[in-house]
Amino acid sequence: MTDEDRKERVNRELIEQLNELRVALPGVQVLFAFLLILPFQQGFAEISDSDRLIFSAALLASALAAALLIAPSMYHRLNFRRRVKEQMLFDSNKLAVSGILLTAVGVACSMYLVVDVVYGQTPAVLATVATLLTYGLVWLALPLARRGEPEP
């Protein structure tokens, strides 16, 4: 049992959420920056049409992920002292989860693209599946499995 009241809890949870976003955001920003410069590299014009499609999916997923992960900060700024912290917390949580899932899509597509260019299509598919399985297990399955457990 905690002595924390509702207002204190919301404030703490909002701070925790913003700290979590500080961890997630740089990763998607680096990925997005990498993808932005890729078409200007020598040899990019020679990639296959399917690799162009995968590249476009990675770029789009990363751009959307960045937008969703940055959105809670803008939400907070636009609603500063408007007494909507708890609703902001719930909305920002949805934005963050969506942004993190899109980050996984961007990473998986990037993994496919790089491994396909370096080793070929079959290893690229295997690496992409392994990447998605890893993210699915550690980002989804494990946390969801722990939801029903009581807190210590």
C-alpha positions in Angstrom: 0.0 0.0 0.0 1.2 3.5 -0.8 0.6 6.9 0.7 0.4 8.4 -2.7 -2.7 10.3 -3.6 -4.3 10.4 -7.1 -2.6 13.6 -8.1 0.8 12.4 -6.9 0.3 9.1 -8.8 -0.6 10.9 -12.0 2.4 13.2 -11.7 4.7 10.3 -11.0 3.3 8.2 -13.9 3.7 11.2 -16.3 7.3 11.7 -15.3 7.9 7.9 -15.8 6.3 8.0 -19.2 8.4 11.0 -20.3 11.6 9.3 -19.1 10.6 6.2 -21.1 10.1 8.3 -24.2 13.6 9.8 -23.7 14.9 6.2 -24.1 12.9 5.2 -27.1 13.1 8.4 -29.2 16.8 8.6 -29.9 16.7 5.0 -31.4 14.0 5.9 -33.9 15.7 9.2 -34.7 19.0 7.5 -35.5 17.2 4.9 -37.7 15.2 7.6 -39.5 18.4 9.6 -40.1 20.1 6.5 -41.5 17.2 5.9 -43.8 17.1 9.5 -45.0 20.6 9.4 -46.2 20.5 5.9 -47.7 19.1 6.9 -51.2 22.0 9.3 -51.7 24.6 6.6 -51.2 26.4 5.1 -54.2 24.7 1.8 -55.3 21.3 2.6 -53.9 19.9 3.1 -57.4 20.8 -0.5 -58.2 18.6 -2.1 -55.5 15.7 -4.2 -56.6 12.1 -2.9 -56.7 11.2 -5.1 -53.8 14.1 -3.6 -51.8 12.8 -0.1 -52.7 9.4 -1.1 -51.3 10.9 -2.4 -48.1 13.0 0.7 -47.8 9.8 2.9 -48.3 8.1 0.9 -45.6 11.0 1.3 -43.2 11.2 5.0 -43.9 7.4 5.5 -43.4 7.3 3.4 -40.3 10.2 5.3 -38.8 8.8 8.7 -39.7 5.4 7.7 -38.1 7.2 6.3 -35.1 9.1 9.5 -34.6 5.9 11.5 -34.9 4.1 9.3 -32.3 7.0 9.3 -29.9 7.4 13.1 -30.0 3.6 13.7 -29.8 3.3 13.3 -26.0 5.8 16.2 -25.5 3.8 18.5 -27.8 0.5 17.3 -26.2 2.0 18.3 -22.8 3.1 21.7 -24.1 -0.2 22.5 -25.7 -2.1 21.5 -22.6 0.2 22.9 -20.0 -1.8 23.8 -16.8 -5.1 22.8 -18.4 -5.9 20.2 -15.7 -6.0 17.3 -18.2 -2.9 15.4 -16.9 -4.6 12.1 -16.4 -6.2 12.1 -19.9 -2.9 13.2 -21.3 -1.2 10.3 -19.6 -3.7 7.8 -21.1 -3.5 9.4 -24.6 0.3 9.6 -24.5 0.5 6.0 -23.5 -1.4 5.0 -26.6 0.8 7.2 -28.8 3.9 5.8 -27.2 2.9 2.1 -27.6 2.0 2.8 -31.2 5.3 4.6 -31.8 7.3 1.8 -30.3 5.5 -0.8 -32.4 6.2 1.2 -35.5 9.8 1.4 -34.5 9.9 -2.4 -34.5 8.5 -2.4 -38.0 11.1 0.2 -39.1 13.9 -1.8 -37.6 12.7 -5.1 -39.1 12.3 -3.6 -42.6 15.8 -2.1 -42.3 17.2 -5.4 -41.2 15.6 -7.0 -44.2 17.1 -4.4 -46.6 20.6 -4.6 -45.2 20.8 -8.4 -45.0 19.3 -8.7 -48.4 21.9 -6.5 -50.0 24.7 -8.2 -48.1 23.7 -11.8 -48.1 20.6 -12.3 -50.2 16.9 -12.8 -49.8 16.7 -16.0 -47.8 19.0 -14.8 -45.0 17.2 -11.5 -45.1 13.8 -13.2 -44.5 15.3 -15.2 -41.7 17.0 -12.2 -40.1 13.7 -10.2 -40.3 11.6 -13.0 -38.8 14.2 -13.4 -36.0 14.1 -9.6 -35.4 10.3 -9.5 -35.3 10.1 -12.6 -33.0 12.7 -11.0 -30.6 10.8 -7.7 -30.5 7.5 -9.6 -30.2 8.8 -11.6 -27.3 10.5 -8.9 -25.3 8.3 -5.9 -26.1 4.9 -7.7 -26.2 4.8 -11.3 -24.9 6.8 -10.8 -21.7 5.1 -7.6 -20.5 1.6 -8.9 -21.4 2.4 -12.2 -19.6 3.3 -10.2 -16.5 0.0 -8.2 -16.5 -1.9 -10.7 -14.4 0.8 -11.1 -11.8 0.3 -9.3 -8.5 2.8 -6.6 -7.5 5.3 -7.7 -4.8 
